[in-house]
């Protein structure tokens, strides 16, 4: 026959093992969820902008800009003309192209950026407010 002391130890071992199993399963589920959802914030051209990002003073190539979120709406111009400048303004909700600038434009080009759009350029250099 089993002593009460031995029975108490076995009960303690079962409770501790159950707690360890619960913590392990919960941690594994959290890791799987984090891997499946990815990091927070915009990570591609279709991602939404972060609502609290501060506006920048000028824009550069290869970055998505969201007028009213990470850049002020308004008219911008290239700081210097570049023959390979290409840019797009896209509706932030539908991803439909609103405006496009292709390489070969004469002189520094300008673009009017309204809220609810996304702007991206390649080969244009720096963009500054046209004030």
C-alpha positions as CSV (number, residue, x, y, z in Angstrom):
1,X,0.0,0.0,0.0
2,X,1.2,3.5,-0.9
3,X,2.0,5.9,1.9
4,X,0.2,9.3,2.1
5,X,3.6,11.0,1.7
6,X,4.3,9.2,-1.6
7,X,0.8,9.9,-2.9
8,X,1.3,13.7,-2.1
9,X,4.6,13.7,-4.0
10,X,3.0,12.1,-7.1
11,X,0.2,14.7,-7.0
12,X,2.7,17.5,-6.8
13,X,4.7,16.1,-9.8
14,X,1.5,15.8,-11.8
15,X,0.4,19.4,-11.0
16,X,3.9,20.8,-11.8
17,X,4.1,18.8,-15.1
18,X,0.7,20.1,-16.1
19,X,1.7,23.7,-15.4
20,X,4.9,23.3,-17.4
21,X,2.9,21.8,-20.3
22,X,0.4,24.7,-20.2
23,X,3.2,27.3,-20.2
24,X,5.0,25.6,-23.1
25,X,1.9,25.3,-25.2
26,X,0.9,28.9,-24.6
27,X,4.4,30.1,-25.5
28,X,4.5,28.0,-28.7
29,X,1.1,29.4,-29.7
30,X,2.3,33.0,-29.2
31,X,5.4,32.3,-31.3
32,X,3.4,30.8,-34.1
33,X,1.0,33.7,-34.1
34,X,3.9,36.2,-34.2
35,X,5.6,34.5,-37.1
36,X,2.3,34.2,-39.1
37,X,1.3,37.9,-38.6
38,X,4.8,39.4,-39.1
39,X,6.1,42.6,-37.7
40,X,3.8,45.6,-37.1
41,X,3.7,48.5,-39.4
42,X,3.9,49.0,-43.2
43,X,6.1,46.5,-44.8
44,X,5.0,46.6,-48.5
45,X,3.4,49.0,-50.9
46,X,0.0,47.8,-50.1
47,X,0.3,48.3,-46.3
48,X,-1.6,51.0,-44.5
49,X,0.3,54.0,-43.1
50,X,1.0,54.3,-39.4
51,X,-1.4,57.0,-38.1
52,X,1.0,58.7,-35.7
53,X,4.2,59.0,-37.8
54,X,5.6,62.5,-37.9
55,X,5.7,64.4,-41.2
56,X,9.1,64.7,-42.9
57,X,10.6,67.9,-44.4
58,X,11.7,66.3,-47.7
59,X,11.2,62.9,-49.5
60,X,13.8,60.5,-51.0
61,X,13.7,57.7,-53.5
62,X,12.5,54.2,-52.6
63,X,10.2,55.1,-49.6
64,X,6.4,55.1,-49.5
65,X,5.0,58.4,-48.4
66,X,1.4,58.8,-47.2
67,X,0.3,62.5,-47.4
68,X,-1.3,63.5,-44.2
69,X,0.5,60.8,-42.3
70,X,4.3,60.7,-42.8
71,X,4.5,63.7,-45.2
72,X,2.4,66.9,-45.4
73,X,-0.1,67.1,-48.3
74,X,0.9,69.7,-50.9
75,X,3.0,70.4,-54.0
76,X,6.5,69.0,-54.1
77,X,9.3,69.4,-56.6
78,X,12.6,67.7,-57.3
79,X,15.5,69.4,-55.6
80,X,17.4,68.9,-58.9
81,X,16.4,67.6,-62.3
82,X,17.4,63.9,-63.0
83,X,16.8,62.3,-66.4
84,X,15.8,58.9,-64.9
85,X,13.2,60.1,-62.6
86,X,10.1,57.9,-62.3
87,X,7.3,58.4,-59.7
88,X,3.7,57.3,-59.0
89,X,0.8,58.6,-57.0
90,X,-1.6,55.7,-56.1
91,X,-5.0,55.7,-54.3
92,X,-4.2,54.4,-50.8
93,X,-7.4,52.4,-50.6
94,X,-7.9,51.0,-54.1
95,X,-4.2,50.9,-55.2
96,X,-5.3,52.5,-58.6
97,X,-2.7,54.7,-60.2
98,X,-3.7,58.4,-59.9
99,X,-0.7,60.0,-61.6
100,X,2.6,58.8,-63.0
101,X,5.8,60.5,-64.0
102,X,8.2,58.8,-66.5
103,X,11.9,59.3,-67.2
104,X,12.9,62.0,-69.6
105,X,10.8,64.9,-68.2
106,X,12.5,68.3,-68.8
107,X,13.6,70.2,-65.7
108,X,12.7,69.5,-62.1
109,X,9.2,68.1,-62.0
110,X,6.5,68.8,-59.5
111,X,3.7,66.7,-58.0
112,X,0.6,67.5,-56.0
113,X,0.1,65.1,-53.1
114,X,-3.3,64.8,-51.6
115,X,-4.4,62.9,-48.5
116,X,-5.6,59.4,-49.2
117,X,-2.8,58.7,-51.7
118,X,0.6,57.0,-51.6
119,X,3.7,58.5,-53.3
120,X,6.9,56.7,-54.3
121,X,9.8,57.7,-56.6
122,X,12.8,56.0,-58.2
123,X,15.8,57.9,-59.7
124,X,14.4,61.3,-58.7
125,X,16.7,62.2,-55.8
126,X,15.3,64.4,-53.1
127,X,11.8,66.1,-53.2
128,X,11.2,69.3,-51.3
129,X,8.0,71.5,-50.8
130,X,7.4,73.7,-53.8
131,X,6.7,76.8,-51.7
